[in-house]
Amino acid sequence: MVALSGIVGSGKTTTLKAIRQELIKENEVLVSKSLSVEKGRVNLGTLILKVYKI
């Protein structure tokens, strides 16, 4: 699992896309998901719900 955070415009999406493409080349990607959440509302429960759709 890869989690990446940073300020707006810091290159998070570009970096994640590059990582995903490399993993696809190596047949290592099982699931790919992007999640955008507000800093003040992030907690472990939120991440679990969003990633695993419980």
N, C-alpha and C positions, 0 to 999 in steps of 0.2 A: 504494500500500500504506500502511496506517495501522497503527502500533504504538503502544499506549498502556500505560503501566505506572503503578503507584501502590500505596499501602498498601490493605489491606482496608477497605472502607467509604468510599473516597474518591470514588466515583461513576464509575468506569471503565466499567462495563457500561451505565449510564444514558447516559453521554456517547456511547459507541459506538452504542447503539441510536438515539439522536437523529441522529447523523451518517449512519447507514445509511438512516434514513427520509428524510432530505433528499436523499440521493443517489438513492434509489428514485424520488422525485418527479421528479427530473431525468433519469431513465433512465440513470444512470451506474454502477450496480452490476452488475458481472459475476459476482463471487463474494463470498460473505460467510462468514467463518469466525472462530470464537472459539477461542482457545487459552489454557489456563491451565497454567502451569509453575512449578515451584519455583525461586526465585531462584538458589540454589546450583548448580542443574543446567542452567541456560540457557547455550547457546552457539550459534554460527551453525549448526552442524550440526544441532542439535536443532530449531531454527526451520525450517530447510529441510525436514527430514524431516516435521515436523508440517504445514507449510503446503502442501507439494507432494506429500506422501504417496509419497515416493520409496522 
